[in-house]
């Protein structure tokens, strides 16, 4: 099982990034998927989730209206489009396959700074 995040980097406040998480080694289309983030010295918090078919999503209040989660089951990939980024969005972002104990990726760093 492997989840590999990509797309992180340094962006100015107000900018955008799109994160990707490529899955392998399990039946991706059977799993809901979530994005989490962890800032230095803080707990890992859920940012967004999407059901297995992609028809239902939900978001943390802090990112509603700015972030969009989506998935492509044909490509075994989940995405997080992040717009209007703020310095407080700076964190390591992780994807998680949600079923039972689930599976985690290793994360990608997002830094929002001028």
C-alpha positions as CSV (number, residue, x, y, z in Angstrom):
1,X,0.0,0.0,0.0
2,X,1.3,3.4,-0.9
3,X,-0.1,7.0,-0.8
4,X,2.2,9.6,-2.3
5,X,1.4,13.3,-1.9
6,X,2.8,15.9,-4.2
7,X,2.2,19.5,-5.2
8,X,3.3,21.3,-2.0
9,X,5.6,24.3,-2.0
10,X,6.1,27.9,-1.1
11,X,3.3,30.3,-2.1
12,X,2.5,33.9,-1.3
13,X,-0.6,34.8,0.7
14,X,-3.6,34.8,-1.6
15,X,-2.1,32.3,-3.9
16,X,-3.2,28.8,-4.9
17,X,-1.8,25.3,-4.9
18,X,-3.2,21.9,-6.0
19,X,-2.1,18.9,-4.0
20,X,-2.3,15.4,-5.4
21,X,-2.2,12.0,-3.7
22,X,-1.6,9.0,-5.8
23,X,-2.7,5.7,-4.3
24,X,-1.6,2.1,-5.1
25,X,-1.8,-1.3,-3.5
26,X,-5.4,-1.3,-2.6
27,X,-8.8,-0.8,-4.2
28,X,-8.9,3.0,-4.2
29,X,-12.5,3.3,-5.3
30,X,-13.7,1.4,-2.2
31,X,-12.3,4.0,0.2
32,X,-13.3,7.4,1.3
33,X,-10.3,9.8,1.3
34,X,-9.4,12.7,3.5
35,X,-6.8,15.4,3.6
36,X,-5.3,16.3,7.0
37,X,-2.7,18.9,8.0
38,X,-0.3,19.3,10.8
39,X,1.4,22.6,11.7
40,X,4.6,22.7,13.9
41,X,3.6,22.1,17.5
42,X,0.0,21.3,16.7
43,X,-2.2,18.3,16.3
44,X,-3.0,16.7,13.0
45,X,-6.4,18.0,11.9
46,X,-8.8,16.9,9.2
47,X,-9.2,19.4,6.4
48,X,-11.5,17.8,3.9
49,X,-13.1,14.4,3.1
50,X,-14.7,12.8,0.0
51,X,-16.7,9.6,-0.2
52,X,-15.7,6.7,-2.3
53,X,-17.7,7.7,-5.3
54,X,-16.8,11.3,-5.1
55,X,-20.4,12.6,-4.7
56,X,-20.1,13.8,-1.1
57,X,-17.6,16.1,0.4
58,X,-17.1,18.0,3.7
59,X,-14.7,20.5,5.0
60,X,-13.3,22.0,8.1
61,X,-14.8,25.4,8.8
62,X,-11.4,27.0,8.5
63,X,-11.1,26.1,4.8
64,X,-14.7,26.2,3.6
65,X,-15.1,28.2,0.4
66,X,-11.3,28.2,-0.2
67,X,-10.4,24.5,-0.6
68,X,-11.9,21.8,-2.8
69,X,-11.4,18.1,-2.6
70,X,-11.9,15.9,-5.6
71,X,-10.9,12.5,-6.8
72,X,-10.4,10.5,-10.0
73,X,-11.0,6.8,-9.4
74,X,-9.7,5.9,-12.8
75,X,-6.3,7.5,-11.9
76,X,-6.4,6.3,-8.2
77,X,-5.8,9.9,-7.2
78,X,-7.3,12.4,-4.8
79,X,-6.8,16.2,-5.1
80,X,-6.9,19.2,-2.9
81,X,-7.3,22.5,-4.7
82,X,-6.3,25.3,-2.3
83,X,-7.2,28.9,-3.1
84,X,-6.8,32.2,-1.2
85,X,-4.1,30.7,0.9
86,X,-3.3,32.3,4.2
87,X,-0.2,32.0,6.4
88,X,-2.1,29.9,8.9
89,X,-2.6,27.3,6.2
90,X,1.2,26.5,6.5
91,X,1.5,22.9,7.5
92,X,2.5,19.4,6.3
93,X,-0.5,18.0,4.4
94,X,-1.3,14.3,4.5
95,X,-3.8,12.2,2.6
96,X,-5.5,9.3,4.3
97,X,-7.5,6.3,2.9
98,X,-10.4,6.1,5.3
99,X,-11.5,2.6,6.1
100,X,-10.8,0.6,9.3
101,X,-7.4,1.8,10.5
102,X,-6.8,3.4,7.2
103,X,-3.6,4.3,5.3
104,X,-1.5,7.4,5.5
105,X,0.8,9.1,3.1
106,X,4.1,10.7,4.2
107,X,2.9,14.3,3.6
108,X,3.9,17.3,1.5
109,X,4.9,20.7,2.9
110,X,2.9,23.8,2.2
111,X,4.3,27.1,3.2
112,X,2.3,30.3,2.8
113,X,4.6,33.3,3.2
114,X,5.5,36.6,1.6
